[in-house]
Structures are given as C-alpha cells and as structure tokens.
Amino acid sequence: MGTVIDLFPTAGQEDLRAELARLRALLDELDAAEPEDMDSEEYEQWGEAHEELEDQIDDLLDLLDEDE
C-alpha cells in the first residue's frame, strides 16, 4: 500500500480533508471491531491495521499543516 503522500502528491486542502474524514471513519470502525483476546493472531492483525491507519492519518495531518 502506498503512503498518503504518494497517493495525494498534488491534492488540495478539500481533497485531503475528505480523505482524512474517510480514514478516521475507518479507524472508528476498526476500533469497534477490536478483538477481545489480546494474545490472538486476530488481535495482532488488527493492531497492524490500526497502526497503518494511524500512520496514514498522521501523514495527512502533516500534509494539511504544510499547506497552511
């Protein structure tokens, strides 16, 4: 999967904010589906997906800060 910067090299503020909202909604859905067993493979996969989404959100926030 490409980074947010790769996917949005020339995106404007409106596009970046729309993508940020989409990623935050995905993160909320993922949070709601957090596995109970923290020692399971399912939890490990969930954690990796969660971390990837958080990284993408952070990248977008950085891009938005640069545009201001």
N, C-alpha and C positions, 0 to 999 in steps of 0.2 A: 504494500500500500504506500502510495506517495505521501509526502508531507503536505500539509496545508499550503505551505509556501510554493511548492511545486504545482499544486492544483489551482492556485489563485495568484499567479505572478503579476497580473495587471488588474486584479479585481478592485472595484471601488468600495467605498465605505458601506453602501447599501447591500452589496453582494456579501461582503464579509460579515456584516451583522446578521443577515439571513442565514448564512452557514453557521454562525455561532449559535443562533437560536435552534437550528436543527440539531447540532451536536449536543447542546445542553438538554434537549428533549430526549435524545438517545441515551444520554448519561442518566437521566431520571428514570427511564425505562429499565436500564441496566441495574441501577440501584434497587429498583423494586423487585428485581429478579435475583437478588443476591442469594447464593446457596447458603444453607444453614451450616453444613459441615465444612468448617474451615480447613480440614485435613484432606479433603477430596480433590480429585483431579478436576472435577467440575468447578470447584472454587478457584483453583489455580488458573484455569482458562478464563473464568470470569474476571479475576484480578488482572490478568494480562490485557483483556479487552478494555477494562475500566481504565487502566493506566494509559493505554493508547488513546482513548477518547480524551482523557485529561490533558495529555500532551498536545493533541490537536487543538483543543480549546485554548491552551496556553499559547500555542503558535499564532492562532487567530487574534488573541488579545494583544500579542506583541505587534502584529501587523496593524491592528487598529491604532495602537499607541504611536506607531511610526507615522501614520497618516495624519495625525492631529497636529 
